[in-house]
Amino acid sequence: MVEKPAALRMVNIEKYFGLVHALRNINIEVGSNEIVGLIGDNGAGKSTLVKILTGVYPPSSGEFYIAGRKVNPRTYSVKRAHQYGIETVYQDKSLGEKQALWRNFFIGRQITYPFGFINVKKEKEIAQEIMLNTIGFRGRGITVNSKVNKLSGGERQGVAIGRAMHFEAELIVLDEPTVALSLKEVRKVLNFVHKIKEGGKACVYITHDMQDVYEVSDRFIIMDRGEVVASITKADISLKALDEFLLGYSQGLKDKELS
C-alpha cells in the first residue's frame, strides 16, 4: 500500500513585512489524516502563517507542499489554494446569512446543466447527503431549504465543515471556530471536528482555548514570536502540562531560562 504524502509540508518559510521579520524558519508537517492544533499567544505568528497557507500572503522565502505537490508562491492565491484542496472555516464568516443551506454548499461551485442553468435538484440531493451522512446533521426542523440565519453558531460551523469535507479538501483550516459560542454550541463544533478525522481528512485547528484543541488534536504545534518552538504529540503531554508550557512563553519565563 502506497503511503499518502503529508497534507502539508512547509520548509524554511520566512515572512518579512518591510523590516519586520514576522515568520522565522518555519518547518512544519501535517499528516494526511492528522488534526494539528496550532497554538500560541497573540502575536505568535499564527495568523500570518495561515494567510500564507491560504494564499492571502506570499512567503518571502522558503517552499511548501500540499499533498506532495510543490506550490509556486508567485502564482499562489486564495483561488489557487482552493484548487490545491485547502478549505478554510472562519469564525462564523463562512456562509451567506440569508441563503438557503443547499445554496451555501455550492457557492462558487454550482452544478449546472449543459446550457449553464443550475441543477437545483442535484444540488439539494447532495446537500441532503452531506448533512445526514458527512456531518450527521439531524437537527429537528432543519432542512436543506432552511436559511443560515435560522441556525445556531455551532450548526453554522457544521455546515461550513461539511462543505469543506465534501469538496475533497486535502487540508481543512479551522480558524477560531468556537469563539463566542456557548458550551453547548462548542460541543457541536467539536463533534464536527471529530468527523473530519473520521472522514480521513487533515486539519489545522487554530484556537486560544486549550481544552477544545486538546480534545480534538493528535499533535500540537506551538508558535512564539514568529517561530515554531515545539511540536508535541498528544500522547506526550497532558492538558495541564500544555497549559503550563504555553504560560511559560506568554509570561516571558522562557526568555529568563535562556538569559
Wavefront OBJ file of the C-alpha trace (Angstrom):
o trace
v 0.000 0.000 0.000
v 1.421 3.364 -1.062
v 1.602 5.838 1.815
v -0.159 9.139 1.165
v 2.076 12.206 1.211
v 1.687 14.724 4.007
v -1.295 17.040 3.575
v 1.045 19.962 4.228
v 4.800 20.409 4.426
v 6.400 23.815 4.949
v 10.178 24.155 4.597
v 12.171 27.135 5.885
v 9.297 29.594 5.420
v 10.209 33.219 6.165
v 7.983 36.288 6.012
v 9.022 39.936 6.154
v 6.772 42.981 6.200
v 9.323 45.654 5.367
v 11.918 45.350 8.124
v 9.603 43.359 10.386
v 10.594 39.677 10.483
v 7.125 38.140 11.035
v 7.962 34.446 10.475
v 11.338 32.795 11.005
v 12.456 29.425 9.674
v 9.050 27.726 9.784
v 9.266 23.957 9.265
v 6.035 22.064 9.857
v 4.263 18.989 8.557
v 0.651 17.846 8.838
v -0.108 14.200 8.044
v -2.806 13.173 5.565
v -5.209 12.126 8.357
v -3.956 14.221 11.253
v -5.502 17.028 13.275
v -2.877 19.511 14.399
v -3.559 22.222 16.943
v -1.735 25.442 16.022
v -1.421 27.381 19.250
v 0.382 30.346 20.711
v -0.226 33.726 22.296
v -1.390 36.813 20.392
v 1.390 37.943 18.064
v 2.880 34.451 17.839
v 2.548 34.414 14.031
v -0.367 32.007 13.674
v -2.468 34.355 11.526
v 0.433 35.214 9.220
v 1.239 31.532 8.744
v -2.377 30.717 7.907
v -2.567 33.606 5.432
v 0.453 32.204 3.599
v -1.107 28.745 3.601
v -4.442 30.041 2.276
v -2.957 32.267 -0.442
v -3.514 35.691 1.118
v 0.224 36.439 1.550
v 3.195 35.049 -0.392
v 6.156 33.871 1.705
v 9.336 35.960 1.476
v 11.336 32.745 1.109
v 11.063 29.001 1.636
v 8.783 26.473 -0.008
v 5.739 24.411 0.793
v 3.920 21.363 -0.498
v 0.253 20.408 -0.410
v -0.411 16.666 -0.696
v 3.064 16.270 -2.206
v 2.599 18.992 -4.838
v 5.059 21.873 -4.668
v 3.340 25.265 -4.538
v 4.596 28.085 -6.772
v 4.431 31.132 -4.445
v 4.411 33.549 -7.398
v 1.093 32.219 -8.710
v -0.438 31.003 -5.451
v -3.656 32.792 -4.427
v -6.853 32.214 -2.470
v -8.440 30.727 -5.589
v -5.404 28.521 -6.243
v -5.479 27.370 -2.610
v -8.986 26.006 -3.225
v -7.710 24.217 -6.324
v -4.975 22.621 -4.222
v -7.586 21.448 -1.707
v -7.181 23.996 1.081
v -10.524 24.874 2.686
v -10.785 27.423 5.497
v -13.583 27.754 8.034
v -13.533 31.088 9.850
v -15.347 32.172 12.977
v -18.949 32.499 11.759
v -17.924 34.198 8.481
v -18.015 31.340 6.024
v -21.687 31.321 4.994
v -24.275 33.502 3.277
v -26.638 34.510 6.091
v -29.803 34.902 4.008
v -29.164 31.989 1.652
v -30.653 28.525 1.993
v -28.327 25.777 3.211
v -28.186 23.991 -0.132
v -27.059 27.183 -1.856
v -24.290 27.641 0.696
v -22.827 24.250 -0.081
v -22.278 25.229 -3.707
v -21.353 28.945 -3.645
v -18.881 29.465 -6.488
v -19.040 25.767 -7.450
v -22.540 25.300 -8.792
v -23.634 22.111 -10.521
v -25.023 23.149 -13.899
v -26.803 21.710 -16.902
v -25.017 21.896 -20.301
v -26.527 25.342 -21.022
v -25.377 26.809 -17.714
v -28.568 26.655 -15.649
v -28.096 25.487 -12.053
v -29.214 21.911 -11.387
v -31.163 22.725 -8.221
v -32.489 19.179 -7.747
v -28.989 17.675 -7.844
v -27.539 20.317 -5.518
v -30.308 19.729 -2.968
v -29.782 15.956 -3.116
v -26.051 16.321 -2.471
v -26.621 18.901 0.290
v -29.002 16.448 1.994
v -26.393 13.691 1.723
v -23.712 15.939 3.269
v -25.992 16.984 6.123
v -27.091 13.491 7.044
v -24.068 11.311 6.312
v -20.959 13.503 6.215
v -21.608 15.584 9.330
v -24.539 13.726 10.907
v -26.672 16.855 10.908
v -30.089 15.795 12.181
v -31.458 18.877 13.935
v -35.238 18.898 14.096
v -36.878 21.349 11.736
v -33.675 21.948 9.758
v -33.755 21.060 6.064
v -31.654 21.918 3.017
v -34.110 24.797 2.431
v -33.542 26.347 5.872
v -31.908 29.792 5.888
v -28.474 30.053 7.509
v -29.627 32.853 9.805
v -32.018 30.379 11.441
v -29.123 28.154 12.559
v -27.173 28.311 15.798
v -23.469 29.188 15.731
v -22.399 25.575 16.161
v -24.731 24.412 13.390
v -23.342 27.058 11.015
v -19.817 25.840 11.646
v -21.012 22.286 10.989
v -22.345 23.318 7.580
v -19.048 25.043 6.718
v -17.048 21.980 7.826
v -19.341 19.631 5.897
v -18.913 21.737 2.764
v -15.122 21.607 3.101
v -15.177 17.826 3.530
v -17.446 17.331 0.523
v -15.162 19.240 -1.825
v -12.343 16.772 -1.198
v -10.192 19.117 0.843
v -6.636 17.935 1.398
v -6.489 20.191 4.446
v -9.243 21.956 6.403
v -8.138 25.040 8.340
v -10.361 25.934 11.310
v -9.620 29.479 12.455
v -11.025 30.047 15.969
v -14.220 28.096 15.142
v -15.661 28.192 18.673
v -15.160 31.866 19.606
v -18.252 33.428 21.227
v -20.194 30.136 21.270
v -21.976 28.685 24.285
v -20.689 25.456 25.813
v -23.481 23.519 24.104
v -22.572 25.008 20.715
v -18.851 24.394 21.282
v -19.678 20.719 21.819
v -21.449 20.617 18.453
v -18.417 22.091 16.698
v -16.009 19.680 18.390
v -18.208 16.772 17.293
v -17.987 18.075 13.714
v -14.180 18.288 14.031
v -14.115 14.625 15.066
v -15.983 13.920 11.801
v -13.045 15.424 9.876
v -10.748 12.800 11.373
v -13.265 10.012 10.768
v -13.572 11.156 7.149
v -9.838 10.679 6.587
v -9.083 14.393 6.215
v -6.324 16.547 7.661
v -6.981 19.631 9.750
v -5.157 22.588 11.280
v -7.141 23.837 14.289
v -6.273 27.356 15.480
v -7.622 28.456 18.848
v -6.859 30.076 22.175
v -8.983 27.505 24.033
v -6.617 24.804 25.235
v -9.348 22.440 26.414
v -11.023 22.368 22.989
v -7.836 21.953 20.981
v -6.522 19.294 23.351
v -9.618 17.154 22.878
v -9.558 17.033 19.079
v -5.853 17.234 18.158
v -3.347 14.467 17.512
v -0.416 16.868 17.835
v 0.304 20.448 18.863
v 2.487 22.953 17.042
v 3.368 25.827 19.345
v 4.441 29.205 17.969
v 6.047 32.138 19.750
v 7.031 35.453 18.144
v 7.152 34.121 14.613
v 8.881 30.825 15.313
v 7.817 27.227 15.865
v 9.100 26.457 19.347
v 7.695 22.944 19.778
v 5.841 20.090 18.093
v 4.366 17.745 20.691
v 2.166 14.686 20.222
v -0.879 14.421 22.462
v 0.389 11.175 23.979
v 3.454 13.024 25.280
v 1.763 15.855 27.165
v -1.222 16.372 29.444
v -3.619 19.298 29.128
v -2.231 20.775 32.364
v 1.360 20.464 31.141
v 0.429 22.019 27.787
v -1.168 24.965 29.602
v 1.943 25.418 31.739
v 4.218 25.185 28.702
v 2.304 27.972 26.937
v 2.151 30.048 30.099
v 5.933 29.921 30.245
v 6.145 31.689 26.895
v 3.351 34.183 27.492
v 4.957 35.342 30.764
v 8.457 35.531 29.305
v 9.749 32.724 31.526
v 11.452 31.035 28.593
v 13.464 34.210 27.954
v 14.691 34.144 31.538
v 15.737 30.496 31.154
v 17.818 31.395 28.110
v 19.381 34.556 29.572
l 1 2 3 4 5 6 7 8 9 10 11 12 13 14 15 16 17 18 19 20 21 22 23 24 25 26 27 28 29 30 31 32 33 34 35 36 37 38 39 40 41 42 43 44 45 46 47 48 49 50 51 52 53 54 55 56 57 58 59 60 61 62 63 64 65 66 67 68 69 70 71 72 73 74 75 76 77 78 79 80 81 82 83 84 85 86 87 88 89 90 91 92 93 94 95 96 97 98 99 100 101 102 103 104 105 106 107 108 109 110 111 112 113 114 115 116 117 118 119 120 121 122 123 124 125 126 127 128 129 130 131 132 133 134 135 136 137 138 139 140 141 142 143 144 145 146 147 148 149 150 151 152 153 154 155 156 157 158 159 160 161 162 163 164 165 166 167 168 169 170 171 172 173 174 175 176 177 178 179 180 181 182 183 184 185 186 187 188 189 190 191 192 193 194 195 196 197 198 199 200 201 202 203 204 205 206 207 208 209 210 211 212 213 214 215 216 217 218 219 220 221 222 223 224 225 226 227 228 229 230 231 232 233 234 235 236 237 238 239 240 241 242 243 244 245 246 247 248 249 250 251 252 253 254 255 256 257 258 259
